């Protein structure tokens, strides 16, 4: 169970509070704070971390990149963007799930057996 900290109004944190502020475990924080350039201060025998410095390090970190599956397009004439638009329109106009599945099958875009979507499809098909 994770200990909750009330950090409201605090400008300086203990190591445990700093880890909580950064949304990582205390061991993760202790292992990596030096390589991130975070410098603790020694005050009255306590190791303290600045809220401002922690916030700055988080702000300067790399953005999260969500891996997206490549957009599949209908083979044929026109730019990839035009083919993608045509495919999306065809998918939207498909009236039944079988028609949608056939479109996806034509591109090889259906999930492989054992994918997380299989359980959903089985549950959906029971209706």
N, C-alpha and C positions, 0 to 999 in steps of 0.2 A: 504494500500500500504506500502511495506517495504522500509525503507530508506536504500540506498546503502552507504557503507563506503569505502573509499580508505585507505587500511591498509598497502599498500606497503611501506616498509622501516621503519615502526613503530615497536618498541620493547615493548611499553607500551600502553595499551588501556583503554579507559573509560569503564564504565559498558555496555553502549550501543554497543560500538565497540567490546568488549569482547564477548558479546552475538552473535553478527553478525559473529565474527571469529569462534565461536563454532557451528554456524548454528542452533541456538535455539532462541526463543523469549526472549526479555529482562526480562519479568516476570518469565519465566522458569529458566533463568540464575540466577536471583536474589534469587529465591526460593531454588536452589540446589547448588550454588557454595560452600557454607560452608561444606556441607556433602561430597563433592568431595575433600575437603582438599585444595581448592584454597584460597590463602590468598591475599587480596588486600593490597596495600600500600597507605599510605596517603602522598601526596606530594602537597604542596602549596594549600591545601584545596580541592584537587581532589582525588577521589578514583580510583586508577590505578591498572591494572592487567597485569602481565608479559606474553608476547607472549610465552616465553619458558615454563613457568609453565602451561599455557593452552594447549600447544601442548603436553606436557608430560602427562597431565591428559587424554587427548584424546587418546594418544598412549597406555596408560596403561588400558584403558577401555576394557570391554569384547568385543570379536569379534561378529559381527552380524551373527546369525544363521538363515539361511533360512530354514523354515519348508518345507520339501519335502514330497510328497506323497510316501508311501512305494512302492518299485518296486514289481510289480505283476509278478508271474512266472507261468509257465504251470505246473499243478500238474503232478507228475510222478516220474520216476527214475532220479538219478543223483543229484548233488549238486544244491543248489539254484542258484548259479552263472551259471552253465551249463544250467539250465532250463530258466533262464533269457535270456541268449544268444540265445537259440533256439526260445524263444518267439519273441525276437527282429528281428531275421532273418525271422520268419514267417510273422511278421507284415510288414517288408520291402518288402517281396516277394508278398504280397497281391496286386493284380492289381487294384481292385476296392475299393471304399470307403465302399461298403457293406461288402466285405470280411474283411476289417480292423475292421469295426464295430462289425462283428460277433466274431472276435477274442477277442475284448475288452469285448463284452457281456459275452463270455465264462468265463472270469475272474471276472466279476462284476466290471470292471474298467470304465465303461461308466459313464458319469455324471448323476446326478439325475435331474429330472424335475425342472426347475427353476434355473438351474445353469447358470453362465455367458456364458458358451459355447453354450447354446441353441440358442441364438440370432445369433451367428456365423453360426451354422449349418443350421438354417432356411435361412439365407442370401445365404449361399453356395449352398443350394439345389434348389434355384430359377433359377439357370443358365440353 
